Amino acid sequence: MQTAPIPLEGSSTVYDYCFDKAKLRWQLWTDTLPALAIPPGSLFSDLIIPTKDSARCGYLKARECARKIVATYKLCSEQLSSQDHYDY
């Protein structure tokens, strides 16, 4: 297994980086964001600016959602396999 050191720059921390599996290297998570285009006339309260906390929160929410989906499918599989007319 290869290890890749995290290239900390300036005042950045470990939480500022993510691992790009395609390029096999660490990069700033802000480099993975799409270009932020703010439409003219937008209200400040309608803008969502990506920050470390909003990115972390989004990741954690997606992880929790994935866990619930897996649990739901597992439960469905267990229920279906216990019924005779669903056996293969």
C-alpha positions in Angstrom: 0.0 0.0 0.0 1.3 3.4 -1.0 1.2 6.3 1.3 1.1 9.9 0.2 2.0 12.8 2.5 -0.4 15.7 2.8 1.3 18.8 1.4 0.3 21.3 4.0 0.8 24.9 2.7 0.9 28.0 4.9 -1.8 28.0 7.5 -3.8 25.1 6.0 -4.8 22.1 8.1 -5.4 18.5 7.3 -9.1 19.3 7.0 -8.4 21.6 4.0 -7.4 18.6 1.8 -9.1 15.7 0.1 -7.6 12.7 -1.8 -8.2 12.6 -5.5 -8.4 8.9 -6.3 -8.1 9.5 -10.1 -4.9 11.5 -9.8 -3.7 9.6 -6.7 -2.7 12.8 -4.9 -3.9 15.2 -2.2 -5.4 18.5 -3.2 -7.2 21.4 -1.6 -10.9 20.6 -1.3 -11.6 24.1 -2.7 -9.9 23.1 -5.9 -12.7 20.5 -6.4 -15.5 23.0 -6.3 -17.2 24.1 -9.5 -16.9 27.8 -10.3 -19.2 29.9 -8.2 -21.4 32.1 -10.4 -23.6 34.5 -8.5 -26.6 35.6 -10.6 -27.1 39.4 -10.8 -29.8 40.6 -8.4 -29.3 37.7 -6.0 -30.2 38.3 -2.3 -27.4 37.7 0.2 -29.7 35.4 2.2 -30.2 33.2 -0.9 -26.5 32.5 -1.4 -24.8 29.4 -0.2 -21.1 29.9 -0.1 -19.0 26.7 0.3 -16.9 26.6 3.5 -15.1 23.8 5.4 -18.2 23.5 7.6 -20.8 23.4 4.9 -18.7 20.9 2.9 -18.2 18.7 6.0 -21.9 18.9 6.8 -22.9 17.9 3.3 -20.5 14.9 3.4 -21.9 13.8 6.7 -25.5 14.2 5.6 -24.8 12.2 2.4 -23.0 9.5 4.5 -26.0 9.2 6.9 -28.4 9.0 3.9 -26.4 6.3 2.3 -26.3 4.3 5.6 -30.1 4.6 5.9 -30.6 3.4 2.3 -28.4 0.4 2.8 -30.3 -0.5 6.0 -33.6 -0.1 4.2 -32.5 -2.5 1.4 -31.1 -5.0 3.9 -34.4 -5.0 5.7 -36.4 -5.4 2.5 -34.1 -8.3 1.5 -34.6 -10.0 4.8 -38.4 -9.6 4.6 -38.7 -10.8 1.1 -36.5 -13.8 1.6 -38.6 -15.0 4.5 -41.7 -15.2 2.3 -42.2 -18.4 0.3 -43.5 -16.8 -2.9 -40.4 -14.6 -3.2 -37.8 -17.4 -2.8 -35.8 -18.1 -5.9 
